[in-house]
């Protein structure tokens, strides 16, 4: 697996260097009201990719936080429900004696 990572890294680095060497002309960049004169095109391309990657990473991190919060709420609800089930299992069964007595009299009647 580490060999594949090294090969991928070398391939990406080689591609980046090749693109940078092919795009060395100077460009002017306007960002809102600010103008940057004489910037190499590959620098503009690299910064654009870096900005897009950062935005995607930020959105993914926000989604991860939202999912972790939802998971935490679900786990708290699960603990509460398990506690409720335990309480219900431990609660005395009310009216059980009356039901048992009526079942005994019913069995006695049937057996007669």
Residue, then its C-alpha position, 0 to 999 in steps of 0.5 A: x500500500x505504501x508503494x502505491x502512495x509513493x507512486x501516486x505522490x510522485x505522479x502528482x508531483x511530476x504532473x504539477x511540475x510539468x504544468x508549472x513549466x508549461x504555464x510560466x507566462x505573466x497574468x494580471x489578476x483582479x480580485x474584487x477591487x484589488x488588482x495583482x499585476x505580473x503573477x505567473x499563471x501556474x501560481x494562480x492555478x495552484x492557488x485556485x486549486x488550493x482554495x477549492x481544496x480548502x473549501x471542500x475540506x471545510x464543508x466536509x468537516x462541517x458535515x462531519x461535525x453535524x453527523x457526530x452531533x446527531x450520533x451523540x443525540x441518538x446514543x443519548x436517546x438509546x441510553x435513555x430508552x434502555x434505562x426505561x426498559x430496565x425500569x419497566x422490567x424491574x417494576x412490580x407487576x400490578x394486578x398479577x395476583x388477580x389474573x393468576x387467581x382468575x386463571x386458577x378458577x378457570x382451570x378448576x372449572x374446566x377440569x370439573 
